[in-house]
Amino acid sequence: MEELVIRDADVVDGSGADSYRADVVVDGGRIVSIVKEAAAAGCQRPEARRELDAEGLVLSPGFIDMHAHSDLALLRDPDHSAKAAQGVTLEVIGQDGLSYAPVDDRTLGEVRRAIAGWNGAGDDVDFDWRTVGEYLDRLDGGIAVNAAYLIPQGTVRALAVGWDDREATEAELEHMRRLVAEGMEQGAVGMSSGLTYTPGMYAKDAELTELCRVVASYGGYYCPHHRSYGAGALQAYEEMVELTREADCPLHLAHATMNFGVNKGKAPELLTLLDDALAGGADITLDTYPYTPGCTTLVAMLPSWASEGGPEQIMKRLSDDDTAERIRHHIEEIGSDGCHGVPMEWDTIEISGTGDPALGEYVGRTVMESARLRGETPWTTARRLLLTDRLAPTILQHVGHEENVRAIMRHRVHTGGSDGILQGAKPHPRAYGTFPHYLGHYVRELGVLSLQECVAHLTSRAAARLRLPDRGLVREGYRADLVLFDPATVAAGSTFEDPRVLPTGIPYVLVDGQFVMEDGRRTDVLAGRSVRRTPHGAAR
């Protein structure tokens, strides 16, 4: 007898098609049968050792978070309710060009410092890996949800070239090609870049193109955080389209937003650019989060020249008064490349977290507010905070536009990505709320997407980009990564004021046929594993 029958579910199967009522039978981690309208037809209903009454609930594929920053959280936090409670059954990590493999002893320490604001210092993690494959093996020890990995191009450049702003030599470029090839062979699904973060931003297009050719040869995709989401946003998107066309590599645009005042109402221009490329045969997808503010680190706002050489060199430059004044001039008057070419507006920069809890008085206030309280300039406040907290502060950037968010999420190649940073005393609510916020706010309350469309965006479209042969749809033979939610009550609990509140209306989540959420509570099940690329597509 099979393990589980989910009885009388309203199945939204991830294809975008109309829903249907069915009994769904799960056994051995897979969907073994789907009996439609069993009760109405009067046919023999399937039986199993356990029966779950799903009356009034939607059954859909588990949600795929196409842009996650859980690289260490998956290892340090077995509960991981921030994602499991949202119905997320797979996260794509290794984002924005910086993560923890491949590394050597030198670059591991440098990367840990550079992205402490994203993932914490990692003092509570045993970094017993150096390669991509070894990191994926650690994930296979048991995690809350599944995870796929992107090779971080900035980390690769740090390993082969260092943190200097210069072109790679031919020998260094060949070293990077080998590192990318090895990572793909060990199971990565593609490569990411952070082209407003050092050292990835120092790579010219020709270098990126060569690495994308390697990625494409293994069936992977390129996921860039491109060079500008502000003053040069459209040109930056076009650059990525042209680069991947030259490399013949699929393109997935990370957190594809149009931010800052210069881009208000300009989402249609981005979508026209993408539609033209798609009509010409390009393979393009994108992800977004359903909120207007962004989230990153305060140090990321600095101009690239101030970040050359890595974290220790940044600290030295900030400590020098003359150099610090040059940095201020670039940030406030010119518009640094770290701030997307837009002069800083300090009243849009809210401190969301600090590495040192003693600095908690800054959290929840904009830099401008903290400066006024101290009777000093915003740059004085920001500089002191960066030095005192050793570059660890995270920020919310209130620079988005609702009309752009809605327009982009409607696009046919759109997928969902939380870009969720789980660190800090007051993280962005997207880390805990992205997927229920889509379903509750943008589907039920606003009708921006139909329920069937939205589920397809969050499941099958993402699975297709990842080349998953047996995920993203409710189909017989597919893996039983499933979520059951109440369409009348599903909603994000997290807010900007209280960002760590779990969602409502998602009582059951299954990973590999096992309940990681049951009756709205996190179980102790660790059914997640790495999802690795193979010659025939990604698979566990």
Disulfide bonds with the S-S distance in Angstrom:
none
